[in-house]
């Protein structure tokens, strides 16, 4: 599958390639090596009548130019030529220049011989003829050489040796290439060359036709099924064909003949895209994401490495690195796919069987090509075109595998549909049986619901009555508490007045007695008056008139204070009660707060101090009586919370302050009581929730507070923690929304 780039580039003498291929090569060498040396010991290449072509044999001489600067004359003077040991000379990837020296004898019936290099991925190929110790250039070609597209008749590099019948000649061949140097070269007569090219064209045409048919066939299947497997398979066929065509030289010949610079990137890019599309198809076909996450991750990593190789090729000058990546990554791809298939076959995953069969066909053809290029197998049409045959078989078998997979899915779908149909039929029977039963049950249940509805209606009415009674009970409890407080508050000044009336009456009687003592003086003679005045004086001294006047002032002052205190209480009660109406009014809520504090004064003791700080304007639209109920409930709860502390010698405070925040009145009522836990805080506004002892509260006070604040389109927040008191923050609008006033 992925050998389109490995079939040539894998043969570069990298250390990894040697290590991985050496065991296989040693094994096969014992079988095929004798074949490679048949007729390979001659020192001169001779083309005779019965032998019209010859592969460049092992005795051709070569020279590696490490300096990349040697000219033809320098090469002729060099005595370091070595004899080749392979039918196809292959050089290490770092070799950019290679020189070949050969002697050719034309003993055929042809007037000339031709040098055929059947590998198009060479940058520059130059042929020299050696005459009288000098090298004369005959021709130059290569995929980096600009050539008229009309003149390029074949994908091979072909040179006329200009060697007449019966003559001999010595030649110098120079290969200068950015790509790895591989020389599958041979010498032909004109007839033999035509036969070779025609065979190559026929095989390539058949291969391209097979690939085109498979491409169109699978494209048609994809258009009908919209299956993602076929889409990826189409991409794989396309890029595999493109890569093989590029490597064979058809891309340069037909697609971009006037742009030789593209050849610098073409093999690496098309080979990488072929491998990437193949891996993507493999991942989708074998469902590695579901069946084997490990191999799925490995294939993703291999794809990333191919992209890295393309990036190096396109954007850097390190082209040999890209070929090394193709070499090593190609081997890893082979190992990974074989490992994945074997693993999935063990897991009884059927598609893996078809996949590995198709892969083995391709791998076998690829192995034949490798052994040919290492001269273990002979260089002939079978070994040359085996890769075309193998990849064609692979594509065909993969198409069969895809069809089998689709058929399996269809069978599974049909089985699933049949099972679903059977289940539906059984369900239909059950539904028919259940319908009659359900109708009966529904009828019975309807009767029960009607009865329950009547019961619920009665229960609802009873619940409403109970709710009204509970609210009335809460009001009565508050009223009782308020009445008791008022009675206590009024009783104190009244008792004070009552207790002062008795002493005041006695003082008045004494004053009256003194006045009565003065009455006889009006009828007495002047001489009798002194005696009578002495008696009056004695009476005044006895009564202590000065003390009496002081005592009368004190008693009158006490009676006055009691009366004023009573007036204050009555005024507070009037303020508190006169606003208990169901209408919206514009009032000063501070008056309601003050009257509430007056009415609750009996609950206070000497350790509880009320602090007030009214900073905001208290005139708002509200239901005044309902807000008074809010103040009553919150302040009475604050007093209760303070008394729970049992710290009689510590001063405690209830701080009431207000401020204007964003055009709203924000009222704070903060105490230094026991505070509340977070759990209690979440429940204090729930109906019937209370922390007081049984009989001390109904649990409706703060629930009513919450509803009243909600009625005013305001909000109430609580800031508290155990031992740190509680702060109620009430936010009210100065003007109620128009809707509530209607």
C-alpha positions as CSV (number, residue, x, y, z in Angstrom):
1,X,0.0,0.0,0.0
2,X,2.6,2.5,1.0
3,X,5.5,1.2,-1.0
4,X,5.1,3.8,-3.7
5,X,7.8,5.8,-2.0
6,X,9.6,2.9,-0.3
7,X,10.1,0.9,-3.6
8,X,13.0,3.2,-4.5
9,X,13.9,5.3,-1.5
10,X,14.1,2.3,0.9
11,X,17.1,1.1,-0.9
12,X,19.3,4.0,0.1
13,X,21.9,2.7,2.4
14,X,20.7,3.9,5.7
15,X,21.8,2.0,8.8
16,X,18.2,1.3,9.8
17,X,17.4,-0.1,6.4
18,X,20.4,-2.4,6.6
19,X,19.5,-3.7,10.1
20,X,15.8,-4.4,9.2
21,X,16.4,-6.0,5.8
22,X,19.6,-7.9,6.5
23,X,18.0,-11.1,7.8
24,X,15.6,-11.3,4.9
25,X,18.3,-10.6,2.4
26,X,20.7,-13.2,3.7
27,X,17.9,-15.8,3.6
28,X,16.9,-15.1,0.1
29,X,20.5,-14.5,-1.1
30,X,21.2,-18.2,-0.7
31,X,18.3,-19.0,-3.1
32,X,18.6,-16.3,-5.7
33,X,22.2,-15.1,-5.6
34,X,23.5,-17.6,-8.2
35,X,21.0,-16.2,-10.7
36,X,22.4,-12.7,-10.4
37,X,25.9,-13.7,-11.4
38,X,25.0,-15.5,-14.6
39,X,26.8,-13.7,-17.4
40,X,28.1,-11.0,-15.1
41,X,31.8,-11.6,-15.2
42,X,32.6,-10.0,-18.6
43,X,34.8,-6.9,-18.6
44,X,33.1,-5.3,-21.6
45,X,29.5,-4.8,-22.4
46,X,28.9,-6.4,-25.8
47,X,25.7,-6.1,-27.8
48,X,25.5,-8.9,-30.4
49,X,22.9,-10.2,-32.8
50,X,21.5,-12.7,-30.4
51,X,21.8,-10.3,-27.4
52,X,20.2,-7.0,-28.3
53,X,20.2,-5.6,-24.7
54,X,22.3,-5.8,-21.6
55,X,21.9,-4.6,-18.0
56,X,24.8,-2.6,-16.7
57,X,26.6,-5.6,-15.1
58,X,28.6,-5.8,-12.0
59,X,31.9,-5.0,-13.8
60,X,31.0,-1.4,-14.5
61,X,33.3,1.0,-12.7
62,X,32.0,3.9,-10.5
63,X,33.5,6.8,-8.6
64,X,31.9,8.8,-5.8
65,X,32.7,12.5,-5.9
66,X,32.6,13.6,-2.3
67,X,33.8,17.1,-3.2
68,X,31.0,17.7,-5.7
69,X,33.6,19.7,-7.8
70,X,35.3,17.2,-10.1
71,X,35.1,17.8,-13.8
72,X,35.2,15.0,-16.5
73,X,38.9,15.6,-17.0
74,X,39.6,15.3,-13.3
75,X,37.6,12.0,-13.2
76,X,39.6,10.5,-16.1
77,X,42.8,11.2,-14.2
78,X,41.5,9.6,-11.1
79,X,42.5,6.0,-10.4
80,X,40.1,5.3,-7.6
81,X,37.3,3.8,-9.7
82,X,35.7,0.7,-8.2
83,X,33.8,-2.1,-9.8
84,X,30.1,-2.4,-9.0
85,X,28.8,-5.4,-7.3
86,X,25.1,-5.0,-8.2
87,X,23.1,-4.9,-11.4
88,X,21.6,-1.7,-10.1
89,X,24.1,0.7,-8.5
90,X,22.6,2.2,-5.4
91,X,24.4,5.0,-3.4
92,X,24.1,6.3,0.1
93,X,21.8,9.2,0.5
94,X,24.5,11.8,1.1
95,X,26.1,11.1,-2.3
96,X,25.3,13.9,-4.7
97,X,27.7,13.1,-7.5
98,X,28.6,9.7,-9.0
99,X,30.7,8.9,-12.1
100,X,30.5,5.7,-14.1
101,X,33.0,4.4,-16.7
102,X,32.1,1.7,-19.1
103,X,33.3,0.1,-22.4
104,X,30.7,-0.9,-25.0
105,X,31.1,-3.0,-28.2
106,X,28.4,-2.9,-30.9
107,X,28.5,-6.3,-32.5
108,X,24.8,-6.2,-33.4
109,X,23.1,-5.5,-36.7
110,X,22.0,-2.0,-35.4
111,X,23.8,1.2,-36.5
112,X,23.7,2.5,-33.0
113,X,23.1,1.6,-29.4
114,X,21.2,3.4,-26.7
115,X,21.7,3.9,-22.9
116,X,18.4,3.6,-21.1
117,X,18.1,4.7,-17.5
118,X,14.7,3.6,-16.2
119,X,14.5,5.9,-13.2
120,X,13.2,9.4,-13.6
121,X,14.0,10.8,-10.2
122,X,17.5,12.0,-11.1
123,X,18.3,15.7,-11.2
124,X,20.9,15.8,-13.9
125,X,22.4,13.0,-16.1
126,X,25.3,13.8,-18.4
127,X,26.9,11.3,-20.9
128,X,30.5,11.7,-22.2
129,X,32.4,9.8,-24.8
130,X,36.0,9.2,-24.2
131,X,38.2,9.9,-27.3
132,X,41.9,10.0,-27.1
133,X,41.9,10.4,-23.4
134,X,39.4,13.3,-23.5
135,X,35.8,13.4,-22.5
136,X,33.4,14.9,-25.0
137,X,29.8,15.5,-23.9
138,X,27.2,13.7,-26.0
139,X,24.0,14.7,-24.2
140,X,22.5,15.9,-20.9
141,X,19.1,15.2,-19.4
142,X,17.3,14.9,-16.0
143,X,14.2,16.0,-14.2
144,X,15.9,19.3,-13.2
145,X,16.8,20.1,-16.8
146,X,14.4,22.2,-18.8
147,X,13.5,20.1,-21.9
148,X,10.9,20.8,-24.6
149,X,7.9,18.8,-23.7
150,X,7.5,17.8,-27.4
151,X,10.9,16.1,-27.3
152,X,10.2,14.1,-24.1
153,X,8.8,11.0,-25.6
154,X,9.3,8.7,-22.6
155,X,9.7,8.7,-18.9
156,X,13.2,7.1,-19.1
157,X,16.5,9.0,-19.7
158,X,17.7,7.7,-23.1
159,X,21.0,8.5,-24.6
160,X,22.3,7.7,-28.2
161,X,25.8,6.2,-27.7
162,X,26.5,7.0,-31.4
163,X,28.3,3.7,-31.7
164,X,28.2,2.4,-35.3
165,X,28.0,-1.3,-36.0
166,X,31.3,-3.2,-35.3
167,X,32.9,-0.4,-33.3
168,X,33.8,0.0,-29.7
169,X,33.6,3.0,-27.4
170,X,34.4,4.1,-23.9
171,X,31.9,6.3,-22.0
172,X,31.7,8.4,-18.9
173,X,28.3,8.9,-17.2
174,X,27.9,11.6,-14.6
175,X,24.9,11.6,-12.2
176,X,24.4,14.9,-10.2
177,X,21.2,14.6,-8.2
178,X,19.5,16.1,-5.1
179,X,17.6,12.9,-4.9
180,X,19.0,9.5,-3.9
181,X,21.0,8.0,-6.8
182,X,19.7,4.7,-8.2
183,X,20.8,3.6,-11.6
184,X,18.6,0.8,-13.2
185,X,20.4,1.2,-16.5
186,X,20.7,-1.0,-19.6
187,X,22.0,-0.7,-23.1
188,X,19.8,-1.6,-26.1
189,X,19.7,-1.7,-29.8
190,X,17.0,0.4,-31.3
191,X,14.6,-2.5,-31.7
192,X,15.2,-3.8,-28.2
193,X,14.7,-0.3,-26.8
194,X,11.4,0.1,-28.6
195,X,10.3,-3.3,-27.3
196,X,11.2,-2.3,-23.7
197,X,9.5,1.1,-23.9
198,X,6.4,-0.4,-25.5
199,X,6.2,-3.1,-22.8
200,X,6.7,-0.4,-20.1
201,X,4.0,1.8,-21.7
202,X,1.6,-1.2,-22.0
203,X,2.0,-2.3,-18.4
204,X,1.8,1.3,-17.1
205,X,-1.3,1.9,-19.2
206,X,-3.0,-1.3,-17.9
207,X,-2.1,-0.3,-14.4
208,X,-3.4,3.3,-14.8
209,X,-6.5,1.9,-16.4
210,X,-7.1,-0.5,-13.5
211,X,-6.6,2.3,-11.0
212,X,-8.9,4.6,-12.9
213,X,-11.6,1.9,-13.1
214,X,-11.3,1.3,-9.3
215,X,-11.4,5.1,-8.7
216,X,-14.5,5.6,-10.7
217,X,-16.2,2.4,-9.4
218,X,-15.6,3.4,-5.8
219,X,-16.6,7.0,-6.5
220,X,-19.9,5.7,-7.8
221,X,-20.4,3.5,-4.7
222,X,-19.6,6.4,-2.5
223,X,-22.2,8.6,-4.3
224,X,-24.8,5.9,-3.6
225,X,-23.8,5.0,0.0
226,X,-22.2,8.2,1.4
227,X,-20.0,5.8,3.4
228,X,-16.9,7.5,4.8
229,X,-14.8,4.3,4.1
230,X,-15.3,4.7,0.4
231,X,-14.4,8.4,0.5
232,X,-11.1,7.7,2.2
233,X,-10.5,4.8,-0.1
234,X,-11.1,7.1,-3.2
235,X,-8.5,9.5,-1.8
236,X,-6.1,6.6,-1.2
237,X,-6.4,5.3,-4.8
238,X,-6.0,8.8,-6.2
239,X,-2.8,9.6,-4.2
240,X,-1.4,6.1,-4.7
241,X,-1.8,6.4,-8.4
242,X,-0.3,9.9,-8.4
243,X,2.7,8.8,-6.4
244,X,3.4,5.8,-8.6
245,X,3.0,8.0,-11.7
246,X,5.3,10.6,-10.2
247,X,8.0,8.0,-9.3
248,X,7.7,6.5,-12.8
249,X,8.1,9.9,-14.4
250,X,4.6,10.3,-15.9
251,X,3.9,13.4,-13.7
252,X,6.9,15.2,-15.2
253,X,6.1,14.0,-18.7
254,X,2.4,14.9,-18.8
255,X,1.4,17.1,-15.8
256,X,4.2,19.6,-15.4
257,X,6.6,19.2,-18.3
258,X,7.5,22.9,-18.4
259,X,8.1,23.2,-14.7
260,X,11.1,21.0,-13.7
261,X,11.4,22.7,-10.4
262,X,8.3,20.8,-9.2
263,X,10.4,17.6,-9.4
264,X,12.3,18.8,-6.4
265,X,9.3,18.2,-4.2
266,X,7.1,15.8,-6.2
267,X,8.3,12.4,-5.0
268,X,8.3,13.3,-1.3
269,X,5.0,15.1,-1.3
270,X,3.0,12.6,-3.4
271,X,4.5,9.6,-1.5
272,X,3.7,11.2,1.8
273,X,0.2,12.0,0.7
274,X,-0.3,8.4,-0.5
275,X,0.9,7.0,2.9
276,X,-1.2,9.5,4.9
277,X,-4.4,8.7,2.9
278,X,-3.6,5.0,3.3
279,X,-3.2,5.3,7.0
280,X,-6.4,7.3,7.3
281,X,-8.2,4.6,5.3
282,X,-6.7,1.9,7.5
283,X,-7.8,3.6,10.7
284,X,-11.3,4.0,9.4
285,X,-11.6,0.6,7.8
286,X,-10.3,-1.3,10.9
287,X,-12.0,1.1,13.3
288,X,-8.8,1.4,15.3
289,X,-10.3,4.2,17.5
290,X,-12.7,1.6,18.9
291,X,-10.9,-1.7,18.4
292,X,-7.3,-0.7,19.4
293,X,-6.6,2.7,20.9
294,X,-2.9,2.0,21.1
295,X,-2.5,1.3,17.3
296,X,-4.8,4.2,16.6
297,X,-2.4,6.5,18.5
298,X,0.6,5.0,16.7
299,X,-0.9,5.6,13.3
300,X,-1.7,9.2,14.2
301,X,1.9,9.7,15.2
302,X,3.1,8.2,11.9
303,X,0.8,10.6,10.0
304,X,2.3,13.5,11.9
305,X,5.8,12.3,11.0
306,X,4.8,12.3,7.3
307,X,3.6,15.9,7.6
308,X,6.9,16.7,9.2
309,X,8.8,15.2,6.3
310,X,6.7,17.2,3.8
311,X,7.3,20.4,5.7
312,X,11.1,19.8,5.7
313,X,10.9,19.1,1.9
314,X,8.8,22.2,1.1
315,X,10.3,24.8,3.4
316,X,13.9,23.8,4.1
317,X,17.0,22.8,2.1
318,X,17.3,19.4,3.9
319,X,15.7,17.2,1.2
320,X,17.8,14.1,2.2
321,X,16.2,14.3,5.6
322,X,12.7,13.9,4.0
323,X,13.9,10.8,2.2
324,X,15.2,9.3,5.5
325,X,11.8,10.0,7.1
326,X,10.1,8.2,4.1
327,X,12.5,5.2,4.6
328,X,12.1,4.8,8.4
329,X,8.5,5.8,8.5
330,X,7.6,3.4,5.7
331,X,9.1,0.5,7.6
332,X,7.2,1.5,10.8
333,X,4.0,1.7,8.8
334,X,4.5,-1.9,7.5
335,X,5.2,-3.2,11.0
336,X,2.3,-1.2,12.5
337,X,-0.3,-2.3,9.9
338,X,0.8,-6.0,10.2
339,X,0.6,-5.8,14.0
340,X,-2.8,-4.1,13.9
341,X,-4.2,-6.8,11.6
342,X,-2.8,-9.7,13.6
343,X,-4.2,-8.2,16.8
344,X,-7.6,-7.6,15.3
345,X,-7.7,-11.1,13.7
346,X,-7.1,-12.5,17.2
347,X,-10.0,-10.4,18.4
348,X,-12.2,-12.1,15.6
349,X,-12.6,-8.8,13.7
350,X,-13.6,-10.1,10.2
351,X,-12.5,-7.0,8.1
352,X,-8.9,-7.4,9.3
353,X,-8.7,-10.8,7.5
354,X,-9.4,-9.2,4.1
355,X,-7.2,-6.3,4.8
356,X,-4.1,-8.4,5.7
357,X,-4.6,-10.5,2.6
358,X,-4.6,-7.4,0.4
359,X,-1.7,-6.0,2.2
360,X,0.4,-9.2,1.9
361,X,-0.1,-9.2,-1.9
362,X,1.3,-5.7,-2.0
363,X,4.1,-6.4,0.4
364,X,5.1,-9.5,-1.6
365,X,5.3,-7.5,-4.8
366,X,7.3,-4.8,-2.9
367,X,9.7,-7.4,-1.6
368,X,10.4,-8.7,-5.1
369,X,11.3,-5.2,-6.2
370,X,13.6,-4.8,-3.2
371,X,15.4,-8.1,-4.0
372,X,15.7,-7.1,-7.7
373,X,17.3,-3.7,-6.8
374,X,19.8,-5.5,-4.5
375,X,20.6,-7.9,-7.4
376,X,19.4,-10.9,-5.5
377,X,16.7,-11.4,-8.1
378,X,17.4,-10.8,-11.8
379,X,16.5,-7.5,-13.5
380,X,13.6,-8.5,-15.9
381,X,10.0,-7.4,-16.7
382,X,8.5,-9.6,-13.9
383,X,10.6,-8.0,-11.2
384,X,10.3,-4.6,-12.7
385,X,6.5,-4.5,-12.9
386,X,5.7,-6.7,-9.9
387,X,4.8,-3.6,-7.9
388,X,2.2,-2.6,-10.4
389,X,0.6,-6.0,-10.2
390,X,0.8,-6.1,-6.4
391,X,-0.8,-2.6,-5.9
392,X,-3.5,-3.5,-8.4
393,X,-4.3,-6.7,-6.5
394,X,-4.2,-4.7,-3.3
395,X,-6.7,-2.1,-4.6
396,X,-9.0,-4.8,-5.9
397,X,-8.9,-6.9,-2.8
398,X,-9.5,-3.8,-0.6
399,X,-12.5,-3.0,-2.7
400,X,-13.8,-6.5,-2.1
401,X,-13.1,-6.1,1.6
402,X,-15.1,-2.9,1.6
403,X,-17.9,-4.6,-0.2
404,X,-17.8,-7.4,2.3
405,X,-17.9,-4.9,5.2
406,X,-20.9,-3.1,3.7
407,X,-22.6,-6.5,3.2
408,X,-21.9,-7.4,6.8
409,X,-23.3,-4.1,7.9
410,X,-26.3,-4.6,5.7
411,X,-26.9,-8.2,7.1
412,X,-26.5,-6.9,10.6
413,X,-29.0,-4.1,9.8
414,X,-31.4,-6.6,8.3
415,X,-31.1,-8.8,11.3
416,X,-31.6,-5.8,13.6
417,X,-34.6,-4.7,11.6
418,X,-36.1,-8.2,11.7
419,X,-35.5,-8.4,15.4
420,X,-37.0,-4.9,15.8
421,X,-40.0,-6.0,13.7
422,X,-40.5,-9.1,15.8
423,X,-40.3,-7.0,18.9
424,X,-42.7,-4.5,17.5
425,X,-45.2,-7.2,16.7
426,X,-44.9,-8.6,20.2
427,X,-45.3,-5.1,21.6
428,X,-48.3,-4.6,19.4
429,X,-50.0,-7.7,20.9
430,X,-49.1,-6.5,24.4
431,X,-50.4,-3.1,23.6
432,X,-53.7,-4.5,22.3
433,X,-54.1,-6.6,25.5
434,X,-53.1,-3.7,27.7
435,X,-55.4,-1.2,26.0
436,X,-58.5,-3.0,27.2
437,X,-57.1,-3.3,30.6
438,X,-56.0,0.3,30.6
439,X,-59.4,1.5,29.5
440,X,-60.9,-0.3,32.5
441,X,-58.3,1.0,34.8
442,X,-58.7,4.5,33.4
443,X,-62.4,4.4,34.0
444,X,-61.9,3.3,37.5
445,X,-59.2,5.8,38.1
446,X,-61.3,8.6,36.7
447,X,-64.0,7.8,39.2
448,X,-61.5,7.7,41.9
449,X,-60.0,11.0,40.8
450,X,-63.4,12.7,40.7
451,X,-64.0,11.6,44.2
452,X,-60.5,12.7,45.2
453,X,-61.1,16.0,43.5
454,X,-64.1,16.6,45.6
455,X,-62.2,15.6,48.7
456,X,-59.3,17.9,47.7
457,X,-61.7,20.7,47.1
458,X,-63.1,20.3,50.6
459,X,-59.6,20.0,52.0
460,X,-58.6,23.1,50.1
461,X,-61.4,25.1,51.6
462,X,-60.5,23.7,55.1
463,X,-56.9,24.6,54.4
464,X,-57.9,28.2,53.5
465,X,-59.9,28.4,56.7
466,X,-57.0,27.0,58.7
467,X,-54.6,29.5,57.0
468,X,-56.9,32.4,57.8
469,X,-57.3,31.1,61.4
470,X,-53.5,30.8,61.7
471,X,-52.9,34.3,60.4
472,X,-55.6,35.6,62.7
473,X,-53.9,33.7,65.5
474,X,-50.6,35.3,64.7
475,X,-52.3,38.7,64.7
476,X,-54.0,37.9,67.9
477,X,-50.8,36.7,69.5
478,X,-49.1,40.0,68.4
479,X,-52.1,41.9,69.6
480,X,-52.0,40.1,72.9
481,X,-48.4,40.8,73.3
482,X,-49.0,44.4,72.3
483,X,-52.0,44.8,74.7
484,X,-50.0,43.3,77.5
485,X,-47.2,45.7,76.8
486,X,-49.6,48.7,76.6
487,X,-51.3,47.7,79.8
488,X,-48.0,47.5,81.6
489,X,-46.8,50.8,80.1
490,X,-50.0,52.6,81.1
491,X,-50.2,51.0,84.5
492,X,-46.9,52.5,85.6
493,X,-47.8,56.2,85.1
494,X,-51.4,55.6,86.4
495,X,-50.0,53.9,89.5
496,X,-47.7,56.8,90.0
497,X,-50.6,59.3,89.7
498,X,-52.7,57.2,92.0
499,X,-50.0,56.9,94.6
500,X,-49.5,60.7,94.6
501,X,-53.2,61.6,94.9
502,X,-53.4,60.5,98.6
503,X,-50.5,62.6,99.9
504,X,-51.6,65.5,97.7
505,X,-55.1,65.3,99.2
506,X,-53.6,65.4,102.8
507,X,-51.4,68.3,101.9
508,X,-54.4,70.1,100.4
509,X,-56.4,69.4,103.6
510,X,-53.5,70.9,105.7
511,X,-53.5,74.0,103.4
512,X,-57.3,74.2,103.7
513,X,-57.0,74.0,107.5
514,X,-54.5,76.9,107.5
515,X,-56.9,78.9,105.2
516,X,-59.8,78.1,107.6
517,X,-57.6,79.4,110.5
518,X,-57.3,82.7,108.8
519,X,-61.1,83.1,108.2
520,X,-62.0,84.3,111.8
521,X,-59.6,87.2,111.5
522,X,-62.1,89.0,109.2
523,X,-64.7,89.3,112.1
524,X,-62.3,89.9,115.0
525,X,-61.4,93.2,116.6
526,X,-58.0,94.4,116.0
527,X,-56.9,93.9,119.5
528,X,-57.8,90.2,119.3
529,X,-55.9,89.5,116.1
530,X,-52.4,89.1,117.5
531,X,-53.6,86.3,119.7
532,X,-55.3,84.7,116.8
533,X,-52.3,85.1,114.6
534,X,-50.1,83.4,117.1
535,X,-52.5,80.4,117.0
536,X,-52.3,80.4,113.2
537,X,-48.5,80.6,113.4
538,X,-48.4,77.6,115.7
539,X,-50.6,75.7,113.3
540,X,-48.3,76.6,110.4
541,X,-45.3,75.6,112.3
542,X,-47.0,72.3,113.2
543,X,-47.9,71.6,109.6
544,X,-44.4,72.9,108.3
545,X,-45.8,75.0,105.6
546,X,-42.5,75.3,103.7
547,X,-42.1,71.5,103.4
548,X,-45.8,71.3,102.5
549,X,-45.3,73.6,99.5
550,X,-42.3,71.7,98.3
551,X,-44.1,68.4,98.7
552,X,-47.1,69.7,96.8
553,X,-44.9,70.8,93.9
554,X,-43.2,67.3,93.8
555,X,-46.6,65.5,93.9
556,X,-48.0,67.7,91.2
557,X,-44.8,67.2,89.1
558,X,-45.1,63.4,89.5
559,X,-48.8,63.5,88.5
560,X,-47.8,65.6,85.5
561,X,-45.1,63.2,84.4
562,X,-47.4,60.3,84.7
563,X,-50.0,62.1,82.6
564,X,-47.5,63.0,79.9
565,X,-46.2,59.4,79.8
566,X,-49.8,58.2,79.4
567,X,-50.4,60.7,76.6
568,X,-47.1,59.5,74.9
569,X,-48.3,55.9,75.0
570,X,-51.7,56.7,73.7
571,X,-50.2,58.8,70.9
572,X,-47.9,55.9,70.0
573,X,-50.8,53.5,70.0
574,X,-52.9,55.8,67.9
575,X,-50.0,56.2,65.4
576,X,-49.5,52.4,65.3
577,X,-53.2,51.6,64.9
578,X,-54.5,54.4,62.8
579,X,-52.5,53.2,59.8
580,X,-53.7,49.6,59.8
581,X,-55.6,50.0,56.6
582,X,-55.6,48.2,53.3
583,X,-54.8,51.3,51.2
584,X,-51.6,52.7,49.9
585,X,-50.5,55.9,51.5
586,X,-47.6,58.3,51.5
587,X,-46.3,58.3,55.0
588,X,-43.1,58.7,57.0
589,X,-42.2,55.2,58.1
590,X,-39.9,56.5,60.9
591,X,-43.1,57.5,62.7
592,X,-44.3,53.9,62.5
593,X,-40.8,52.7,63.7
594,X,-40.9,55.1,66.7
595,X,-44.4,54.1,67.7
596,X,-43.5,50.5,67.5
597,X,-40.5,51.1,69.8
598,X,-42.8,52.9,72.3
599,X,-45.2,50.0,72.3
600,X,-42.4,47.5,72.8
601,X,-40.7,49.5,75.6
602,X,-42.1,47.2,78.3
603,X,-40.1,44.3,76.7
604,X,-36.9,46.2,77.1
605,X,-34.7,46.2,80.2
606,X,-32.0,48.5,81.4
607,X,-29.3,46.4,79.4
608,X,-31.0,46.9,76.0
609,X,-30.3,50.2,74.3
610,X,-32.1,51.4,71.2
611,X,-29.9,53.4,68.8
612,X,-31.4,55.2,65.8
613,X,-29.7,56.9,62.8
614,X,-32.2,57.9,60.1
615,X,-30.1,59.2,57.2
616,X,-32.4,58.6,54.3
617,X,-35.8,60.3,53.5
618,X,-38.4,58.1,55.2
619,X,-41.4,59.4,53.2
620,X,-42.5,56.5,50.9
621,X,-45.6,55.0,49.3
622,X,-46.6,51.9,51.2
623,X,-49.2,50.0,53.2
624,X,-48.4,51.7,56.5
625,X,-50.1,49.2,58.8
626,X,-48.5,46.2,57.2
627,X,-45.0,47.8,57.5
628,X,-45.7,48.5,61.2
629,X,-46.4,44.8,61.5
630,X,-43.0,44.1,59.8
631,X,-41.2,46.4,62.3
632,X,-43.1,44.9,65.3
633,X,-42.1,41.3,64.3
634,X,-38.5,42.0,63.6
635,X,-37.8,44.2,66.7
636,X,-39.7,41.8,69.0
637,X,-37.6,38.9,67.6
638,X,-34.4,41.0,68.2
639,X,-35.4,41.6,71.8
640,X,-36.1,37.9,72.3
641,X,-32.7,37.0,70.7
642,X,-30.9,39.4,73.1
643,X,-32.6,37.9,76.1
644,X,-31.5,34.4,75.1
645,X,-27.9,35.4,75.7
646,X,-28.4,35.4,79.5
647,X,-25.7,38.1,79.9
648,X,-27.5,40.6,82.1
649,X,-24.5,42.7,83.0
650,X,-23.5,43.3,79.3
651,X,-24.9,46.2,77.4
652,X,-26.8,45.1,74.3
653,X,-28.0,47.1,71.4
654,X,-30.7,47.3,68.7
655,X,-29.4,49.6,66.0
656,X,-31.8,51.0,63.5
657,X,-30.3,53.0,60.7
658,X,-31.2,53.9,57.1
659,X,-29.5,55.1,54.0
660,X,-30.3,55.9,50.4
661,X,-28.8,53.3,47.9
662,X,-29.3,53.7,44.2
663,X,-32.6,55.6,44.6
664,X,-34.0,53.1,47.1
665,X,-34.5,53.2,50.9
666,X,-32.3,50.7,52.7
667,X,-33.4,50.1,56.3
668,X,-31.1,48.1,58.7
669,X,-32.3,46.6,62.0
670,X,-29.3,45.0,63.7
671,X,-29.2,43.3,67.1
672,X,-26.5,41.9,69.3
673,X,-28.4,38.7,70.0
674,X,-27.5,35.0,69.8
675,X,-27.5,35.1,65.9
676,X,-28.5,32.2,63.7
677,X,-26.8,29.2,62.0
678,X,-26.8,28.9,58.2
679,X,-29.4,26.2,58.3
680,X,-31.7,28.3,60.5
681,X,-31.2,31.3,58.3
682,X,-32.4,29.3,55.2
683,X,-35.6,28.4,57.0
684,X,-36.6,31.5,58.9
685,X,-39.1,32.8,56.2
686,X,-40.7,29.3,55.9
687,X,-44.3,29.2,57.3
688,X,-44.5,27.5,60.8
689,X,-40.8,27.4,61.3
690,X,-39.7,28.7,64.7
691,X,-36.9,28.4,67.1
692,X,-39.0,29.4,70.2
693,X,-40.3,26.9,72.7
694,X,-43.7,25.3,72.1
695,X,-46.5,27.7,72.9
696,X,-44.2,30.8,72.5
697,X,-44.7,31.3,68.7
698,X,-46.7,30.2,65.7
699,X,-43.8,30.4,63.2
700,X,-45.7,32.7,60.9
701,X,-44.2,36.1,62.0
702,X,-41.3,36.2,59.6
703,X,-43.2,34.4,56.9
704,X,-45.8,37.3,57.0
705,X,-42.9,39.8,57.0
706,X,-41.5,38.2,53.8
707,X,-44.9,38.4,52.1
708,X,-45.4,42.0,53.1
709,X,-42.0,43.1,51.7
710,X,-42.7,41.1,48.6
711,X,-46.1,42.9,48.3
712,X,-44.1,46.2,48.3
713,X,-41.8,45.0,45.5
714,X,-38.9,45.2,47.9
715,X,-36.5,42.6,49.3
716,X,-35.3,41.5,52.6
717,X,-31.8,40.0,53.4
718,X,-30.4,38.6,56.6
719,X,-26.7,38.9,57.7
720,X,-26.1,36.6,60.7
721,X,-23.8,34.0,62.2
722,X,-24.0,32.2,65.6
723,X,-23.0,34.5,68.5
724,X,-22.8,37.6,66.3
725,X,-26.4,38.8,66.2
726,X,-28.5,39.3,63.2
727,X,-29.0,42.2,60.8
728,X,-32.2,42.5,58.7
729,X,-31.7,44.6,55.6
730,X,-35.0,45.8,54.1
731,X,-34.9,47.5,50.7
732,X,-38.0,49.5,49.7
733,X,-38.9,51.7,46.7
734,X,-39.9,55.3,47.4
735,X,-42.7,55.0,44.8
736,X,-44.6,51.8,44.2
737,X,-45.1,50.6,40.6
738,X,-48.1,52.0,38.9
739,X,-49.7,48.6,38.5
740,X,-50.1,48.2,42.3
741,X,-51.9,51.5,42.6
742,X,-54.6,50.5,40.2
